[in-house]
Amino acid sequence: MNTNYTKIVSFATDRNTQGIYDTHHELLVERMRLDKFFSMYLDKFERKMDPEKTNTPIWDLYKKKMREYGELQQAIKAAEYYLKKSYV
């Protein structure tokens, strides 16, 4: 399970808005790092990524990072939800 998501839910349960805010900030920084990774990775390996042959090490790393990015997005959305909810 996504540990960042679990941490955010725990902060929300404890009504720790500052903890949610700090975690949200860390997640946004991590998302920027992954955005940069994808940009550089695709610039370098785009021509070697054949959509018909997705069982290569290049594709494996890409898929791993995409899963990581998806979990990160889920945690960011949860943090934004709880931050918005705490200020209503």
Backbone bond lengths (Angstrom), bond angles and torsions (degrees), N, CA, C in turn:
res aa  C-N    CA-C-N  psi(-1)  N-CA   C-N-CA  omega(-1)  CA-C   N-CA-C  phi
1 M - - - 1.457 - - 1.529 109.01 -
2 N 1.284 115.52 155.93 1.458 122.91 -178.00 1.531 109.83 -70.07
3 T 1.326 117.38 112.89 1.462 120.99 -176.18 1.528 112.14 -68.61
4 N 1.326 117.41 -34.16 1.463 119.31 177.75 1.519 111.19 -65.56
5 Y 1.311 116.10 -40.34 1.466 120.40 178.18 1.523 110.04 -62.52
6 T 1.323 116.15 -44.41 1.461 120.96 179.13 1.528 110.89 -61.46
7 K 1.324 116.26 -41.27 1.466 120.74 179.32 1.528 110.55 -63.66
8 I 1.317 117.43 -41.62 1.465 121.27 -179.83 1.525 110.65 -65.22
9 V 1.318 116.93 -44.07 1.462 120.47 178.45 1.529 110.13 -62.39
10 S 1.318 116.34 -38.95 1.462 120.22 177.48 1.532 110.94 -63.30
11 F 1.326 117.10 -43.65 1.464 120.29 176.82 1.525 110.72 -62.28
12 A 1.314 116.77 -39.68 1.464 120.41 -179.72 1.531 110.59 -65.97
13 T 1.322 116.67 -40.07 1.454 120.84 178.10 1.525 110.83 -62.77
14 D 1.330 115.73 -38.16 1.465 121.05 179.37 1.526 112.65 -83.24
15 R 1.332 116.61 -1.21 1.465 123.37 -176.32 1.532 111.60 57.32
16 N 1.323 115.19 39.90 1.464 122.75 179.34 1.533 108.30 -96.22
17 T 1.322 116.56 83.20 1.458 121.47 -177.10 1.521 111.48 -64.60
18 Q 1.318 117.12 -37.88 1.465 120.11 -179.87 1.525 110.98 -64.34
19 G 1.322 117.10 -38.33 1.460 120.78 176.82 1.521 111.58 -63.29
20 I 1.334 116.20 -41.01 1.469 120.00 177.59 1.521 109.67 -64.73
21 Y 1.324 116.21 -44.30 1.468 120.58 -179.28 1.526 110.96 -60.91
22 D 1.342 116.95 -46.71 1.470 120.88 -179.59 1.533 111.22 -62.96
23 T 1.326 116.60 -43.59 1.460 120.41 179.09 1.520 110.69 -65.17
24 H 1.325 117.04 -40.12 1.471 121.72 177.74 1.525 109.75 -59.28
25 H 1.320 116.37 -43.91 1.468 120.20 179.24 1.531 110.90 -62.31
26 E 1.330 117.44 -44.80 1.464 121.33 178.37 1.531 111.00 -61.00
27 L 1.316 116.50 -40.03 1.464 120.79 -179.92 1.526 111.56 -66.50
28 L 1.324 116.90 -38.02 1.464 119.87 178.07 1.526 111.06 -65.43
29 V 1.322 116.44 -38.48 1.469 120.34 176.90 1.521 109.83 -64.43
30 E 1.324 116.46 -43.29 1.472 120.50 178.81 1.528 110.82 -64.14
31 R 1.323 117.26 -38.12 1.469 119.97 178.08 1.530 110.60 -64.26
32 M 1.322 116.99 -38.27 1.468 119.19 177.17 1.523 110.88 -63.91
33 R 1.336 116.95 -38.44 1.466 120.43 176.92 1.529 111.03 -62.76
34 L 1.329 116.14 -43.70 1.461 119.27 179.19 1.527 111.65 -67.87
35 D 1.322 117.39 -36.81 1.470 119.81 175.80 1.524 110.62 -59.83
36 K 1.328 115.38 -42.73 1.461 119.73 178.27 1.527 110.51 -65.69
37 F 1.331 116.43 -41.30 1.468 120.42 177.58 1.522 110.57 -57.26
38 F 1.342 116.72 -49.81 1.464 120.13 -178.38 1.519 111.56 -62.23
39 S 1.294 116.55 -40.56 1.458 119.89 179.25 1.533 110.81 -60.82
40 M 1.316 116.12 -48.64 1.463 120.40 -179.01 1.536 111.07 -69.57
41 Y 1.319 116.78 -40.23 1.467 121.59 -178.28 1.522 110.80 -63.31
42 L 1.325 115.38 -45.62 1.461 118.28 -179.29 1.524 111.62 -70.16
43 D 1.327 117.26 -33.98 1.461 118.86 175.37 1.524 111.04 -61.14
44 K 1.328 115.74 -38.70 1.459 120.27 -176.22 1.531 113.29 -81.86
45 F 1.332 117.82 -39.81 1.467 120.60 -170.22 1.523 115.11 -114.06
46 E 1.299 118.52 5.30 1.459 120.59 -175.50 1.529 112.51 -54.94
47 R 1.301 116.89 -42.10 1.472 120.16 -178.24 1.527 112.77 -70.73
48 K 1.337 116.89 -24.15 1.465 120.61 -179.33 1.532 112.28 -88.66
49 M 1.323 117.19 -5.79 1.463 121.21 -177.07 1.525 110.04 -93.72
50 D 1.315 115.25 90.07 1.457 121.30 179.04 1.532 108.43 -83.37
51 P 1.346 118.24 119.93 1.467 120.16 -178.51 1.529 113.88 -64.43
52 E 1.307 117.27 -14.78 1.462 120.51 179.14 1.528 111.88 -88.17
53 K 1.342 116.91 -18.85 1.468 121.49 -179.96 1.524 107.99 -124.06
54 T 1.320 115.32 85.13 1.468 119.93 -175.14 1.527 113.34 -98.56
55 N 1.317 117.99 15.67 1.460 120.76 179.77 1.532 111.62 -104.76
56 T 1.319 116.74 34.21 1.463 121.45 178.94 1.526 109.74 -101.99
57 P 1.337 117.75 160.67 1.469 120.09 177.37 1.532 113.19 -58.98
58 I 1.317 117.21 -32.41 1.471 120.76 178.29 1.521 109.66 -63.36
59 W 1.321 116.64 -45.76 1.465 120.64 178.72 1.519 111.58 -68.70
60 D 1.336 117.33 -36.38 1.465 120.18 -179.86 1.520 111.24 -60.69
61 L 1.327 117.11 -45.37 1.464 120.16 178.16 1.523 110.53 -64.93
62 Y 1.315 116.95 -40.75 1.461 121.24 178.96 1.532 110.80 -60.06
63 K 1.334 116.87 -45.79 1.462 121.26 -179.78 1.530 111.25 -65.26
64 K 1.338 115.97 -39.91 1.467 120.09 178.91 1.530 110.37 -61.59
65 K 1.313 116.39 -45.64 1.464 120.72 -179.71 1.532 111.16 -67.98
66 M 1.325 117.44 -32.96 1.470 120.08 177.38 1.526 111.09 -67.31
67 R 1.332 117.11 -38.90 1.470 119.83 175.58 1.522 110.00 -63.22
68 E 1.320 116.17 -43.39 1.465 121.35 178.08 1.533 110.35 -60.57
69 Y 1.317 116.16 -41.95 1.462 121.42 179.25 1.534 110.69 -64.52
70 G 1.320 117.11 -40.07 1.459 121.14 178.15 1.519 112.27 -63.13
71 E 1.330 116.44 -43.28 1.462 120.44 177.78 1.525 110.54 -64.70
72 L 1.311 115.92 -39.07 1.459 121.21 178.48 1.524 110.35 -62.92
73 Q 1.323 116.94 -44.46 1.462 121.27 179.11 1.530 110.63 -62.34
74 Q 1.321 117.05 -39.95 1.458 121.08 178.69 1.529 110.10 -61.28
75 A 1.327 116.98 -44.57 1.459 121.07 -179.61 1.529 110.98 -66.94
76 I 1.325 117.45 -39.13 1.465 120.70 178.77 1.525 110.18 -63.37
77 K 1.314 116.79 -44.87 1.476 120.56 178.86 1.527 110.82 -61.71
78 A 1.322 117.02 -41.02 1.465 120.32 178.58 1.519 110.47 -63.95
79 A 1.332 117.01 -43.45 1.463 120.65 179.29 1.526 110.64 -62.21
80 E 1.312 116.59 -43.29 1.469 119.90 179.21 1.525 110.84 -64.32
81 Y 1.313 116.63 -38.93 1.465 120.16 177.83 1.523 110.53 -62.08
82 Y 1.319 116.75 -49.90 1.468 119.59 -177.45 1.530 111.94 -68.96
83 L 1.314 117.84 -33.16 1.460 119.50 176.11 1.527 110.44 -66.39
84 K 1.316 115.90 -43.75 1.466 119.79 178.86 1.531 110.15 -63.87
85 K 1.320 115.31 -41.75 1.471 120.41 -178.86 1.526 110.93 -65.19
86 S 1.324 117.86 -34.79 1.472 120.34 -177.61 1.532 111.88 -73.40
87 Y 1.324 117.46 -21.46 1.455 119.72 -178.45 1.517 112.86 -97.81
88 V 1.319 117.30 0.28 1.474 120.58 -179.09 1.500 110.04 -83.54
